[in-house]
Amino acid sequence: MDLRWYQKEAVDAAYKYLCDQKGNPVICLPTGSGKSLVIAELARRAVEDFQGRVLVLQHRKELISQNAEKVRKLLPIPIGEYSAGLRRYATKEDVVLCGIQSVYEKAMLFDRRHLLIIDEVHLVPNDGLGMYQTFINDMRSINPDLRCVGLTATPYRTGEGALCKPDGVFQKICYEAPVKQLIDEGFL
């Protein structure tokens, strides 16, 4: 499965950030641009290039299934899904796609992970409260070096402002797709 040029650029930018800087990056891609493939490639590279273990968080069971399908196409290893809505409870695989509502109090089930990918990261509040923050904090108690990559089409939260803040979970947008160019080229 080939990535489009901007999907490849997004993955490359995220790994450049993770290798060269501290903190956690955000990738901004418009709705319909193929974030699932970017998630799949981020997971593939973490496992194959860095021998990492990955969790992917989503807020809807439909996204778990969609993202898992793409990851399975890129990675020839068992992929797990943990979602009460899907009645799937995998925890041991190197890549597990999870529903945040199902796992936010269950970080210990997943052992040590190196990369946490959060789809629709604009749902993560900056105030330190909520399911995402609980889960991230618990995962960091297992591995203080845990890194996170967020994906979103909207890098702002209503009432809070920018997702990326020096003292927030995410520090910088590492890649933002040129929407007009994607429209001009027929991708959107």
Phi and psi in degrees as GROMACS dihedral restraints (atoms count N, CA, C in turn):
[ dihedral_restraints ]
;  ai    aj    ak    al  type     phi  dphi    fc
    3     4     5     6     1   -92.5    20    10
    4     5     6     7     1   138.2    20    10
    6     7     8     9     1   -84.1    20    10
    7     8     9    10     1   148.6    20    10
    9    10    11    12     1   -71.5    20    10
   10    11    12    13     1   161.4    20    10
   12    13    14    15     1   -56.3    20    10
   13    14    15    16     1   -42.5    20    10
   15    16    17    18     1   -74.1    20    10
   16    17    18    19     1   -29.8    20    10
   18    19    20    21     1   -65.9    20    10
   19    20    21    22     1   -43.4    20    10
   21    22    23    24     1   -63.3    20    10
   22    23    24    25     1   -44.4    20    10
   24    25    26    27     1   -59.1    20    10
   25    26    27    28     1   -40.3    20    10
   27    28    29    30     1   -63.4    20    10
   28    29    30    31     1   -46.0    20    10
   30    31    32    33     1   -64.3    20    10
   31    32    33    34     1   -45.7    20    10
   33    34    35    36     1   -59.5    20    10
   34    35    36    37     1   -41.2    20    10
   36    37    38    39     1   -65.6    20    10
   37    38    39    40     1   -39.7    20    10
   39    40    41    42     1   -64.2    20    10
   40    41    42    43     1   -45.1    20    10
   42    43    44    45     1   -70.5    20    10
   43    44    45    46     1   -33.1    20    10
   45    46    47    48     1   -62.2    20    10
   46    47    48    49     1   -44.9    20    10
   48    49    50    51     1   -61.1    20    10
   49    50    51    52     1   -48.7    20    10
   51    52    53    54     1   -61.8    20    10
   52    53    54    55     1   -34.8    20    10
   54    55    56    57     1   -81.1    20    10
   55    56    57    58     1   -31.0    20    10
   57    58    59    60     1  -103.6    20    10
   58    59    60    61     1   -18.9    20    10
   60    61    62    63     1  -133.6    20    10
   61    62    63    64     1   160.1    20    10
   63    64    65    66     1   -86.0    20    10
   64    65    66    67     1   163.2    20    10
   66    67    68    69     1    92.7    20    10
   67    68    69    70     1  -167.2    20    10
   69    70    71    72     1  -130.7    20    10
   70    71    72    73     1   132.7    20    10
   72    73    74    75     1   -95.3    20    10
   73    74    75    76     1   163.4    20    10
   75    76    77    78     1  -123.5    20    10
   76    77    78    79     1   137.2    20    10
   78    79    80    81     1  -104.9    20    10
   79    80    81    82     1   127.3    20    10
   81    82    83    84     1  -107.5    20    10
   82    83    84    85     1   113.7    20    10
   84    85    86    87     1  -131.3    20    10
   85    86    87    88     1   136.2    20    10
   87    88    89    90     1   -67.2    20    10
   88    89    90    91     1   156.5    20    10
   90    91    92    93     1   -54.6    20    10
   91    92    93    94     1   132.9    20    10
   93    94    95    96     1    89.5    20    10
   94    95    96    97     1     3.1    20    10
   96    97    98    99     1   -93.0    20    10
   97    98    99   100     1    -2.3    20    10
   99   100   101   102     1    94.7    20    10
  100   101   102   103     1    46.0    20    10
  102   103   104   105     1   -62.0    20    10
  103   104   105   106     1   -30.1    20    10
  105   106   107   108     1   -59.9    20    10
  106   107   108   109     1   -39.5    20    10
  108   109   110   111     1   -68.2    20    10
  109   110   111   112     1   -36.5    20    10
  111   112   113   114     1   -65.1    20    10
  112   113   114   115     1   -43.7    20    10
  114   115   116   117     1   -59.3    20    10
  115   116   117   118     1   -45.4    20    10
  117   118   119   120     1   -60.8    20    10
  118   119   120   121     1   -43.2    20    10
  120   121   122   123     1   -70.8    20    10
  121   122   123   124     1   -36.9    20    10
  123   124   125   126     1   -59.1    20    10
  124   125   126   127     1   -44.5    20    10
  126   127   128   129     1   -66.3    20    10
  127   128   129   130     1   -44.1    20    10
  129   130   131   132     1   -58.7    20    10
  130   131   132   133     1   -47.4    20    10
  132   133   134   135     1   -65.8    20    10
  133   134   135   136     1   -37.7    20    10
  135   136   137   138     1   -60.1    20    10
  136   137   138   139     1   -43.4    20    10
  138   139   140   141     1   -74.6    20    10
  139   140   141   142     1   -51.3    20    10
  141   142   143   144     1   -77.1    20    10
  142   143   144   145     1   -40.3    20    10
  144   145   146   147     1   -89.7    20    10
  145   146   147   148     1   -27.5    20    10
  147   148   149   150     1  -124.0    20    10
  148   149   150   151     1     5.3    20    10
  150   151   152   153     1    51.5    20    10
  151   152   153   154     1    37.8    20    10
  153   154   155   156     1   -89.1    20    10
  154   155   156   157     1   165.8    20    10
  156   157   158   159     1  -118.0    20    10
  157   158   159   160     1   136.5    20    10
  159   160   161   162     1  -127.4    20    10
  160   161   162   163     1   141.5    20    10
  162   163   164   165     1  -118.8    20    10
  163   164   165   166     1   139.6    20    10
  165   166   167   168     1  -118.6    20    10
  166   167   168   169     1   121.7    20    10
  168   169   170   171     1  -102.2    20    10
  169   170   171   172     1   134.2    20    10
  171   172   173   174     1  -134.5    20    10
  172   173   174   175     1   164.9    20    10
  174   175   176   177     1  -105.6    20    10
  175   176   177   178     1    -3.6    20    10
  177   178   179   180     1  -135.7    20    10
  178   179   180   181     1   142.7    20    10
  180   181   182   183     1   -63.0    20    10
  181   182   183   184     1   -29.5    20    10
  183   184   185   186     1   -63.8    20    10
  184   185   186   187     1   -38.0    20    10
  186   187   188   189     1   -69.0    20    10
  187   188   189   190     1   -35.5    20    10
  189   190   191   192     1   -60.1    20    10
  190   191   192   193     1   -49.9    20    10
  192   193   194   195     1   -63.3    20    10
  193   194   195   196     1   -43.9    20    10
  195   196   197   198     1   -62.9    20    10
  196   197   198   199     1   -47.9    20    10
  198   199   200   201     1   -68.0    20    10
  199   200   201   202     1   -38.9    20    10
  201   202   203   204     1   -61.8    20    10
  202   203   204   205     1   -40.3    20    10
  204   205   206   207     1   -59.3    20    10
  205   206   207   208     1   -43.8    20    10
  207   208   209   210     1   -68.6    20    10
  208   209   210   211     1   -42.3    20    10
  210   211   212   213     1   -61.2    20    10
  211   212   213   214     1   -43.0    20    10
  213   214   215   216     1   -60.6    20    10
  214   215   216   217     1   -32.3    20    10
  216   217   218   219     1   -71.7    20    10
  217   218   219   220     1   -29.3    20    10
  219   220   221   222     1   -94.8    20    10
  220   221   222   223     1   -23.7    20    10
  222   223   224   225     1  -118.9    20    10
  223   224   225   226     1   118.1    20    10
  225   226   227   228     1   -85.0    20    10
  226   227   228   229     1    48.3    20    10
  228   229   230   231     1  -133.4    20    10
  229   230   231   232     1   162.0    20    10
  231   232   233   234     1   -62.3    20    10
  232   233   234   235     1   133.6    20    10
  234   235   236   237     1  -114.3    20    10
  235   236   237   238     1   134.6    20    10
  237   238   239   240     1  -103.0    20    10
  238   239   240   241     1   158.9    20    10
  240   241   242   243     1  -132.7    20    10
  241   242   243   244     1   136.3    20    10
  243   244   245   246     1  -126.6    20    10
  244   245   246   247     1   106.8    20    10
  246   247   248   249     1  -158.4    20    10
  247   248   249   250     1   123.1    20    10
  249   250   251   252     1   -63.3    20    10
  250   251   252   253     1   -37.8    20    10
  252   253   254   255     1   -63.6    20    10
  253   254   255   256     1   -30.0    20    10
  255   256   257   258     1   -95.5    20    10
  256   257   258   259     1    -6.3    20    10
  258   259   260   261     1    57.8    20    10
  259   260   261   262     1    43.2    20    10
  261   262   263   264     1  -125.7    20    10
  262   263   264   265     1   136.2    20    10
  264   265   266   267     1  -137.6    20    10
  265   266   267   268     1    48.1    20    10
  267   268   269   270     1   -78.0    20    10
  268   269   270   271     1   141.3    20    10
  270   271   272   273     1  -135.5    20    10
  271   272   273   274     1   -18.3    20    10
  273   274   275   276     1   -95.4    20    10
  274   275   276   277     1   -20.6    20    10
  276   277   278   279     1   -63.0    20    10
  277   278   279   280     1   156.4    20    10
  279   280   281   282     1   -66.2    20    10
  280   281   282   283     1   -26.0    20    10
  282   283   284   285     1  -126.5    20    10
  283   284   285   286     1   121.5    20    10
  285   286   287   288     1  -127.6    20    10
  286   287   288   289     1   128.8    20    10
  288   289   290   291     1   -98.5    20    10
  289   290   291   292     1   127.6    20    10
  291   292   293   294     1  -127.1    20    10
  292   293   294   295     1   149.8    20    10
  294   295   296   297     1   -90.3    20    10
  295   296   297   298     1   125.8    20    10
  297   298   299   300     1   -58.4    20    10
  298   299   300   301     1   -36.9    20    10
  300   301   302   303     1   -64.2    20    10
  301   302   303   304     1   -28.6    20    10
  303   304   305   306     1   -84.2    20    10
  304   305   306   307     1   -24.2    20    10
  306   307   308   309     1  -116.4    20    10
  307   308   309   310     1    -7.5    20    10
  309   310   311   312     1   -59.8    20    10
  310   311   312   313     1   -21.3    20    10
  312   313   314   315     1  -111.0    20    10
  313   314   315   316     1    19.9    20    10
  315   316   317   318     1  -130.2    20    10
  316   317   318   319     1    30.6    20    10
  318   319   320   321     1   -57.3    20    10
  319   320   321   322     1   -35.1    20    10
  321   322   323   324     1   -62.9    20    10
  322   323   324   325     1   -20.3    20    10
  324   325   326   327     1   -66.8    20    10
  325   326   327   328     1   -21.7    20    10
  327   328   329   330     1  -100.3    20    10
  328   329   330   331     1     1.9    20    10
  330   331   332   333     1    56.0    20    10
  331   332   333   334     1  -160.8    20    10
  333   334   335   336     1   -73.7    20    10
  334   335   336   337     1   128.3    20    10
  336   337   338   339     1  -124.0    20    10
  337   338   339   340     1   153.1    20    10
  339   340   341   342     1  -105.6    20    10
  340   341   342   343     1   -31.7    20    10
  342   343   344   345     1  -134.6    20    10
  343   344   345   346     1   133.1    20    10
  345   346   347   348     1  -117.2    20    10
  346   347   348   349     1   118.4    20    10
  348   349   350   351     1  -105.2    20    10
  349   350   351   352     1   127.4    20    10
  351   352   353   354     1  -117.2    20    10
  352   353   354   355     1   115.2    20    10
  354   355   356   357     1   -83.0    20    10
  355   356   357   358     1   143.2    20    10
  357   358   359   360     1    59.9    20    10
  358   359   360   361     1    49.5    20    10
  360   361   362   363     1   -65.2    20    10
  361   362   363   364     1   -13.8    20    10
  363   364   365   366     1   -64.3    20    10
  364   365   366   367     1   -11.6    20    10
  366   367   368   369     1   -81.9    20    10
  367   368   369   370     1    -7.9    20    10
  369   370   371   372     1   -86.9    20    10
  370   371   372   373     1   114.2    20    10
  372   373   374   375     1   -72.4    20    10
  373   374   375   376     1   149.9    20    10
  375   376   377   378     1   -84.0    20    10
  376   377   378   379     1    -7.3    20    10
  378   379   380   381     1   -84.1    20    10
  379   380   381   382     1     2.4    20    10
  381   382   383   384     1    83.8    20    10
  382   383   384   385     1     9.0    20    10
  384   385   386   387     1  -113.6    20    10
  385   386   387   388     1   163.1    20    10
  387   388   389   390     1   101.6    20    10
  388   389   390   391     1   176.6    20    10
  390   391   392   393     1   -63.1    20    10
  391   392   393   394     1   -44.7    20    10
  393   394   395   396     1   -61.6    20    10
  394   395   396   397     1   -48.0    20    10
  396   397   398   399     1   -62.7    20    10
  397   398   399   400     1   -40.9    20    10
  399   400   401   402     1   -58.3    20    10
  400   401   402   403     1   -48.6    20    10
  402   403   404   405     1   -65.0    20    10
  403   404   405   406     1   -46.5    20    10
  405   406   407   408     1   -59.7    20    10
  406   407   408   409     1   -46.2    20    10
  408   409   410   411     1   -61.4    20    10
  409   410   411   412     1   -41.7    20    10
  411   412   413   414     1   -66.7    20    10
  412   413   414   415     1   -39.3    20    10
  414   415   416   417     1   -65.7    20    10
  415   416   417   418     1   -34.7    20    10
  417   418   419   420     1   -72.5    20    10
  418   419   420   421     1   -21.9    20    10
  420   421   422   423     1   -71.2    20    10
  421   422   423   424     1   -25.3    20    10
  423   424   425   426     1   -82.9    20    10
  424   425   426   427     1   -43.4    20    10
  426   427   428   429     1  -137.6    20    10
  427   428   429   430     1    98.6    20    10
  429   430   431   432     1   -60.9    20    10
  430   431   432   433     1   -17.8    20    10
  432   433   434   435     1   -93.1    20    10
  433   434   435   436     1     9.4    20    10
  435   436   437   438     1   -54.0    20    10
  436   437   438   439     1   133.3    20    10
  438   439   440   441     1  -111.0    20    10
  439   440   441   442     1   152.1    20    10
  441   442   443   444     1  -126.1    20    10
  442   443   444   445     1   143.6    20    10
  444   445   446   447     1  -127.1    20    10
  445   446   447   448     1   128.3    20    10
  447   448   449   450     1  -107.2    20    10
  448   449   450   451     1   149.0    20    10
  450   451   452   453     1  -127.0    20    10
  451   452   453   454     1   139.4    20    10
  453   454   455   456     1  -161.3    20    10
  454   455   456   457     1   161.0    20    10
  456   457   458   459     1   -98.4    20    10
  457   458   459   460     1   -14.3    20    10
  459   460   461   462     1  -130.2    20    10
  460   461   462   463     1   101.2    20    10
  462   463   464   465     1   -80.5    20    10
  463   464   465   466     1    25.6    20    10
  465   466   467   468     1  -134.2    20    10
  466   467   468   469     1   151.7    20    10
  468   469   470   471     1  -113.5    20    10
  469   470   471   472     1   130.8    20    10
  471   472   473   474     1   -58.5    20    10
  472   473   474   475     1   129.7    20    10
  474   475   476   477     1    84.9    20    10
  475   476   477   478     1   -13.5    20    10
  477   478   479   480     1  -118.8    20    10
  478   479   480   481     1   -25.7    20    10
  480   481   482   483     1    92.9    20    10
  481   482   483   484     1  -146.8    20    10
  483   484   485   486     1   -61.9    20    10
  484   485   486   487     1   142.5    20    10
  486   487   488   489     1   -67.9    20    10
  487   488   489   490     1   -36.6    20    10
  489   490   491   492     1   -93.6    20    10
  490   491   492   493     1   123.9    20    10
  492   493   494   495     1  -142.9    20    10
  493   494   495   496     1   147.8    20    10
  495   496   497   498     1   -53.1    20    10
  496   497   498   499     1   -36.1    20    10
  498   499   500   501     1  -104.0    20    10
  499   500   501   502     1    11.0    20    10
  501   502   503   504     1   -89.1    20    10
  502   503   504   505     1  -176.2    20    10
  504   505   506   507     1   -66.3    20    10
  505   506   507   508     1   -37.4    20    10
  507   508   509   510     1  -116.7    20    10
  508   509   510   511     1   136.2    20    10
  510   511   512   513     1  -102.7    20    10
  511   512   513   514     1   -31.5    20    10
  513   514   515   516     1  -154.3    20    10
  514   515   516   517     1   144.4    20    10
  516   517   518   519     1   -78.1    20    10
  517   518   519   520     1   116.9    20    10
  519   520   521   522     1   -90.3    20    10
  520   521   522   523     1   -20.0    20    10
  522   523   524   525     1  -155.7    20    10
  523   524   525   526     1   135.3    20    10
  525   526   527   528     1  -133.9    20    10
  526   527   528   529     1   118.5    20    10
  528   529   530   531     1   -65.7    20    10
  529   530   531   532     1   140.6    20    10
  531   532   533   534     1   -77.4    20    10
  532   533   534   535     1    97.2    20    10
  534   535   536   537     1   -57.9    20    10
  535   536   537   538     1   -46.1    20    10
  537   538   539   540     1   -60.0    20    10
  538   539   540   541     1   -42.2    20    10
  540   541   542   543     1   -64.7    20    10
  541   542   543   544     1   -39.5    20    10
  543   544   545   546     1   -64.3    20    10
  544   545   546   547     1   -37.4    20    10
  546   547   548   549     1   -67.8    20    10
  547   548   549   550     1   -47.8    20    10
  549   550   551   552     1   -58.9    20    10
  550   551   552   553     1   -34.2    20    10
  552   553   554   555     1   -88.7    20    10
  553   554   555   556     1     0.6    20    10
  555   556   557   558     1    84.2    20    10
  556   557   558   559     1    13.2    20    10
  558   559   560   561     1   -81.7    20    10
  559   560   561   562     1   -24.3    20    10
